Amino acid sequence: MKNRDVIATGLQFPEGPAFTSDGTFWCVEQEGASLFWLKPDGTSGRVHVGIGSRPNGLYIDDRDRLWFCDSGLHAIRCINYPDQEPETIVDHIADEPLNWPNDLIFDPEGNLIFTCPGSPDDDEPGSVCVCSPVGEVKKISEKLFYPNGLAFLPNGRTLLVAETQRKRIWAGRWDSVGLNWINPTVWAETGPDGFGPDGLTLGPDNLLYAAIYGGRCLRIYKPTGVFVDTLPLPGENPTNCAFDPTGRLGLVVTESEKGQVIRIEM
């Protein structure tokens, strides 16, 4: 059993773990309208991002800008850290407001890919969308039921998308020029436990780690989609996971049942 330590608690539905270049850990608080931070020296704090905000997925780019989905304001927003002034980047596709944006990732060419699953109470397909560096925004899938976490396989050209309500993960070739997700097929079934896969992350071992919301675990897969192992967790609702690029914290997991961030020695 790998060691598990709680490094933050009392959080209001944490999600979207990520790191800035100075080693600061960040995550969002969906029900706190905040971004939470924890520095290597142990100090911590929050950046409040506005009334009505419900931040969800978080991505930190190589310029330490914090990009986050805001399902409450139906927008993709960005903070130019450390100035900490949120800016709305995308809030519509044509004349249609974003439908509860959830998670996001960038490809190597700077295209922003994000999921819009809709309300968790709906049983209707959501969408996977893209915004190019020049501002072209379009849907690349409208067939998945609660599309959620995103990741690229080690080749950088295969895009994975978690489909929470159907308890599976899809894979398809990503066309970064034409902005198309080509021939997506079911890559892995995540088992009967919990609500299904939430956040995804690719580890330094080139394995894919999937947080199983309601399943009290992470499930680990080879790049081929073959199941490898399960990492049990102390809380029922892991929302996402990320590796500390410095190696100091190992694998960190955000968990919403207890409002905690857990580190796992790897």
Buried (B, 14 or more C-beta within 10 A) or exposed (E): EEEBEEBBEEBBBBBBBBBBEEBBBBBBBBBBBBBBBBEEEEEEEBBEBEEEBBBBBBBBBEEBBBBBBBBBBBBBBBBEBEEEEBEEBBBEBEEEEBBBBBBBBBBEEEBBBBBBBBEBEBEEBBBBBBBBEEEEBEBBBEEBBBBBBBBBBEEEBBBBBBBBBBBBBBBBEBBBEEBBBEEBEEBBBBBEBBBBBBBBBBBEEEBBBBBBBBBBBBBBBBBEBEEEEBBEBBBBBBBBBBBBEEEEBBBBBBBBBBBBBBBBEB
